[in-house]
Amino acid sequence: MSSPLSLNKARKDRDRSARKSQADENAVKFGQSKSQKEALKARAQLIARNLEGHKRET
């Protein structure tokens, strides 16, 4: 005879794997490549630097 199976553990494992697969699909669908992230970061730094340069001194 086999050992007892925890149905709660089995349910949680099944749900965990479903969430993981959904997360992987979303990463492919909505994710950004490393070069895109770096370009956005560089643009944000440029905007911040320009804004800082245009501030008035009081």
Secondary structure as GFF3:
##gff-version 3
##sequence-region A 1 58
A	DSSP	alpha_helix	7	30	.	.	.	ID=ss1
A	DSSP	alpha_helix	34	53	.	.	.	ID=ss2
###
